[in-house]
């Protein structure tokens, strides 16, 4: 794809992002309060998301996902967190539409087949 202008290059229509915001300089080692605030914001966003032990997976358009991650940063800053580092891993694909639930289900199907093979007839 060649383009004369960066404004001609569109962002992907869909993505899945796994992100972990790491507030630095908080009074205690616990960040559960900040994580709860992020989860409340994600709920209000209307995007599909799932919290796990090391972060959150969120899916939507590239622009929506990046915006909500930025809003999480802005909200925590507004609540007094001075510095935040984030790890973000983003996936896109063009061959089919696939949610993060679909990806997990595909692996579970394989593992279920393994168990049935071990159990035998």
Rosetta blueprint (number, residue, H / E / L):
1 X L
2 X L
3 X L
4 X L
5 X L
6 X H
7 X H
8 X H
9 X L
10 X L
11 X L
12 X L
13 X L
14 X L
15 X E
16 X E
17 X E
18 X E
19 X E
20 X E
21 X E
22 X E
23 X E
24 X E
25 X L
26 X L
27 X L
28 X L
29 X L
30 X L
31 X L
32 X H
33 X H
34 X H
35 X H
36 X H
37 X H
38 X H
39 X H
40 X H
41 X H
42 X H
43 X H
44 X H
45 X H
46 X L
47 X L
48 X E
49 X E
50 X E
51 X E
52 X E
53 X L
54 X L
55 X E
56 X E
57 X E
58 X E
59 X E
60 X E
61 X L
62 X H
63 X H
64 X H
65 X H
66 X H
67 X H
68 X H
69 X H
70 X H
71 X H
72 X H
73 X H
74 X H
75 X H
76 X H
77 X H
78 X H
79 X L
80 X L
81 X L
82 X L
83 X E
84 X E
85 X E
86 X E
87 X E
88 X E
89 X E
90 X E
91 X E
92 X L
93 X L
94 X L
95 X L
96 X L
97 X L
98 X L
99 X L
100 X H
101 X H
102 X H
103 X H
104 X H
105 X H
106 X H
107 X H
108 X H
109 X H
110 X H
111 X H
112 X H
113 X H
114 X H
115 X H
116 X H
117 X H
118 X H
119 X H
120 X L
121 X L
